Amino acid sequence: MKLKKIIHSYPLDNHLILQPALSNQFLVLNETAKIIWQNHERGLSRDAIRAVLIQKYGISQEQAAQDVASVFNWLESAGLFDDPATSVLMSVNEEKEISAPIPDDCEENPDAGIQSGYSFNGQDFIIYYGNHQLKKHIHAFISHLEQTPSREHITIYHYTRYGSQIAVKKNGEVIALEQEEYQAQNILLNEIITDAYPNIQVGAIIHASAVEKDGMCILLPAQSGSGKSTLTAALLQAGFTYMGDDCILLESSSFDVLPVPFALSIKENSWNVLRKSYPELDTLPVFHRLGKTIKYLIPQDFLRIQTSQRAPVKYLIYPKYDPDTPTDIKEISAVKSFQNIIEAYSWIETDPLCLARFIDWLQYTKSYSLSYSCLADAVQLTTNLLIT
């Protein structure tokens, strides 16, 4: 069975990470799968690989045959030996071809009355919105960055509907055509973020929150609905500085956090918990996104964020709110940390040298899982990490 792709491999703990070249698809192999893969790469037959497993682990012929078949079936289903398919773990930010060209006169022509100018890290830009509904979510997320552009050369975005899809254009060029509004929103916001750091190579965009204190950053990667934004809002009240929420940029050599002062997304079940600390929640408009009811909270300290000031990551903490579980924090392995980042739908630069640096950085950065039912206890446990 021959490989249909170039596959890069990276050791992490006693595991092996496989990455098909130029893709953001990753497979994490445990020790047994790693042995099977490495011996397959050396050209050993399945019979010879089974013999290796029997000698190493003292298992039966039947068990060895079962293990080898299971790993090969898994790798084949992931597209390593056959047509590309979605990885068992993830396939994130795959490049999409735009099926048809979009004419300049989209179905919804944004007029001069539905536009706003913004500035982020010295980069001025204007967004022309196809209608007020499309403007609603994007503007709420970045409304505190609104100002009249002061430069002659600025970036122009169009965010409009084209039939049943949403088109994102940058300086007249279509960069995305999406069925789902949230996907178009993410693409537009990611473009704005990366444009804000034109001279910096980004090594990863992590779906996370980030806070900083005393020059040390805590990165909080998690899937949507985990309670990371709620924990972040509470940490700000405990003296941490806001670095960003949802889209966190890591520089490609040091993997320091680059500040992105967009709004915090606070879901409905957290409003009562945070109301005492953030009374403005009562008056903020309500939005509906991906079946969830949210409000966008602008941290009061966002004006103090200096985008030129990177923050090295001291710890990665993976929060998960669970009302039925005692609040507890536990150190986890680097490979578990990597799996958590991938499962949170993050993007990692696919250049082999950059990816190798990222995995090496992850190996030497302590990671923790934080399960919490009490927000105050979660804040205390997080704060304690910085003083131990």
N, C-alpha and C positions, 0 to 999 in steps of 0.2 A: 504494500500500500504506500503510494508516494504522496509526499506533501504537495499541495497545490499552491502554497504560499511560502514566502520567506518568514520564518518564525524566529523572533528574538526571545531569549530566555534570560531570567535574572534570579539569582538565589536570594531568598529571604527567610531567615530562621532556618529550619530544616525543610522548607518548602521550595518550590520553583514556580516562578511566574512566567507564563508564556504570553507573548504578544505578537499577533500577526503584524508584519511590517505595515506602517502607515495607517494603522487602525487604532481606535480607542476601545478595543476589545481585549479583555484580559481573562486568562484562565489561571487559577491558583491550584497547583498540584501538591498533594500531600506527599509524604516520604515514599510511599509505595508507588504512587503514580509518577513521581519524579524518577525513580529507578527504572520504571518501565519506559518512560519517555527517553531518558538518556541512553538506554541500551538500544532502543529503536533507532535513535540518531546514529549510533555506532554501527548500525547495519545488522544487528542480531535478528534472527527469526523469532517468531512468537514462541516456538518450542524452546529456543535458547534463553529467552527472557523468562519463561516459566521456570527453567532450571536455576536461573539466578535467584529468583524469589524463594524457591524451595531451599536452596543452600543458605540464604541469608536469614530466613525467618523460620525454617524448619516446618513449613506448612505442607499440606498434602498436595498431590498432583491436581486433584479436583479443585481445591481452593486456589491454587496458583493459576489454573486455567480460567477460573471464574474471574479472578482479579484482572488478569491481562485482557480478557474479552470486555470486561466492564469499562476499563480505562480507554481501550481503543474505540469502543462504541461512543463513549462520552466525547472523545476528541473528534471523532468523525461528525457527531451531531453538532459540534461547535464550529464545523467548517474547515478544519485543518486538513482533511483529506478529501473533502468533497466540495460542493458549491458552498459559498459563504453563507453562514446562518448566524442567528443571534447566539451569543455566548450564553452558557448556563448562568454566568454571573452578571454580565451586563453587555450592552452595546450602547454607548452614549455618544451623542453629538456626531453621529455618522453623517457624512456629507450627503446632501440630497441634490439631485439634479432638478432644476426648475423645468417642469414639463412643457411650458409654453411661454413665449415671450410676452411681456406685459406692455401694452401700448402706453404712451404718455398720458392719454386721456382715460385713466382708470374709471371704473364705474362710479366711484366717489371721488370727485375732484376736490382736494382740500383747498378751501379758499383762504384768503388772508385773515379771516376772522377766527380760524381754528388753527392757530399756530402759537408756539411759545419759544422764547429764547432762553438758553441756559448757559452756565459756565461751570466747568468742573476741572480743577487742577490746571487752570489757565487755558483750557481748551473751550472755545465758544462754539455753540451749535444751536441750530434751529430745528424743531420738529414740526412738520406740517401734518396735521391729523385729518383723516378722511371724514370723521364726524366726531361729535362730542362724546359719544359712548366710547370710541376707541381712545380718546384722550384721557378719559377718566382714570384708568388704572395707572398708566404711565406717568401722568402728571402728578398724581398723588404720591408716587414713589420718589419723585425728584423735584417736587414743587419748591423746596427750600433752596434749590440751585438756580431758580428762575431769575434771570436778569436780561436786560437788553444787551445783545452782543456788541462789543466795543471794537472788534477787529474787522478788517476788510475781508480777510480770508477765513471763512468759517465753514464748518461741516453742515451740510443740509441733509436732513432725513425726511423721508415721506413714509407715513405709516397709514396705509389706506386699505380699503376692502376692494377686492377684485373678484366679482362673482361670489362664490362660497368661500373664497380664501382671503387671507390677509397678506398684503405685499409690504415688504420692508425695502426701501430704496435708500441708498447712500450716495449723495452727490450725483444723482441721476441714474445710478446703476442698481439693478435689482439684486439684492443679496439674500433674499428669502421669500418664499411663497408658501404659506402654511395654512392648513385646515383649522388647526386649533389656535385660538387667540393667545393662550398662555405660552405656546411655543414661539409665536411671533414676538411676544413681549420679551421673552428671555433673550432672543437673538438681538433685538434692538438694544436692550440694556447691556448685553455683553459687548456689543460694538462700542457703545458709549464708554464703558469702563476701559476697554483696551485702548481706545483712542486717547484717553486721559493720561496714558503712560506711553507716549510714542517712542521714547528712547530706551525703554526697558523691555527685555524679553521676558514674557510670562511663561512660567514653567507649569503652572496648574491653575485651574479655576475650580475651587472647592465649594460645594453646596454646604455652607457652614455659616456660623456667626463668629465674630472675633472681637475680643476685648483686650485691653492692655493696661498694665499697672507696673510702675517702677521699671519701665523699659523692657518688660517681659510680656509676651503675648500668649494668650490662651485661645486655641482654635477649637471651635465646637462644631464639628461636622455631624450632620444627621439628616435623615429623611424628613420630608414635610410632615408636620403633625407630631414631632417628637418632643416638643417643648423647648427647643433650643432658643427661639426668639424670646420666649417668656423668661427663661433663665438669663439671657443676655440683658433684658430690661431690668431685671432684679440686680444683676451684677453692677450695672451702671449706678444704681442707688447705693451700692456698697463701695464706691470709690474707683471703679474701673473706668477706663476711657473707651468710648465706642470706636471700633475700627470697621465695622460693616456687618451686613446680614445678607444671607442667601448666596451672594456671589462674592467669594473671597479670592483675591488674586495673590499668588505666590510667585516671587521673583525666581528666575530659572537657575541661578547659581547657588544662592544662599537659602532660598525658599522662605525668605522673610515675607511677612504680610504687607501688602500695599493697601493703604487705607481707601475704602470706598464708602463714603458717608451717605448711602441711600437710606430710605426709611426702614424701620423695623416693621415686619408684618406680624401683627398681633391677632390671633384668632379669637373667636367669640368666647370660648370656654376659659380664656385667660383674662378677660376684661375685669371681672370682679376682683380677681387676685391682685391685679396691678392698679386698680382704681385709686387706692389711697396714695400711691407713689406718683401716679400719673393722672391727676383729675381731669386733664384735657381729653382723656379717652371718651368722656361723656359727650363731648361736642364734636368729635371727629366723624366724618361721613363713613358710611358702611359700604363695603364692597363684597362682591361674591366672586370667588375664583376657585376653580377646580372643585366645586361643590362645597366650599367652605366659606364661612362668613368672617370677614377680617376688617381690621382698621389699620391704617398706616400711621405709625408713631414716629415723629421726628425727634430724636434725642436732643436734649437741650445743649449738649456739649459738642454738637457736630461742627460748630463754628471753630472749635479749638483744634480740630483735626488738621494736621499739616500733612498733606499728601506727599511731601518730600521726606517725611520721617517714616522709614520702614520700622517694623518691629519684629525681632527674631521670635520664633515660636518656642516657648518653653515647654508647653505640654499640649497634647491633643486630648480632648475630653469628648466622649461620645454620649450625649445626654439622652435619656428616655424617661418621659413622665409616665408613671404607672401608679394610679391611686391605691392599688392593692399590694404594693411592694414597699418594704422599709427602705428608706433612703440610704444608699450605700455607694461607695466608689471603690473600684478594683482596677489594678494595673492589668493590662492585656498585652498580648504579644504583638510584635510588629506586623506579622502576617494577618492577624485579626484586624489590626488597625487599617491595613491596606484594603482588606475586604469591606470594611465599614465605609471607607471613602468611596470605593467603587459602587457599592450598593446605594449610596446617597446621590448617585447620578452626577458625579464630578467629571471634569475633563483634565487629562494629563497630557502634556506635550509628548508626542510620539517619537521624537528624535531619540535614538538609542542612548546617546551620551547623557542627554537631559533626563531621560527616564531612569537610567542607572543612578544618576545623582539623587533623584527623588527617592528611589528605593533605599539608597544608602542613608539619606537624611532621615527617612522614616525609621530605619533600623536603630538610629541613635537618638531619636526623640521619644521620650516616654509618653505612653498612651494609656488612657483610662476609660473604662465604661462607668457612667454615672446613672444609676437608676434612682429616680426620686419621686416621692409622694408629697414631700414637704419642701416648698420652694426655699424657705429660710435655711433649712438644713443643707440643701444643695448649694446655696450661696456660701455657707460656712465651710463646707468640705472643699469647694473650689478655691476659696481664699486661703485655706490652710495649706494647700499645695505650695503656695508661693512663699510661705514662711517656715517650711520644714527643710 
